[in-house]
């Protein structure tokens, strides 16, 4: 009796974990993402303090179906004079097929060494963007250098 109950529970657990792992992954072209720095981080205080950093994610939907941006996880890869606080943000931005959308992302930037800060080295950003679509879900990983003086 115990063996039958244990077997039933084991099979039920296996089915549950299989359903969670086999999420509907979209087989559509990946979106193209460009990260643009909107904050001038070259004129920062020479003391160790954080400043507000504004990034824009410009997203080009390459697919024939609309995609919805659900979340962005942002972090720096290090190696530069500026470090960005790792954060994640929730979104609900629909981007139509073959159209461009954008998402604003605010976080905090810190100068690694205020006494030796030249202010000109790019910030190494790594972001993971999560999307939903009628064809399923997808994620796009972006690693990009972002200019510290901001862009237009």
PyMOL commands that set and color helices and strands:
alter all, ss='L'
color gray80, all
select helices_A, chain A and resi 2-21+114-116
alter helices_A, ss='H'
color red, helices_A
select strands_A, chain A and resi 32-37+50-60+67-76+82-84+87-95+100-111+123-133+136-146
alter strands_A, ss='S'
color yellow, strands_A
deselect
rebuild
show_as cartoon
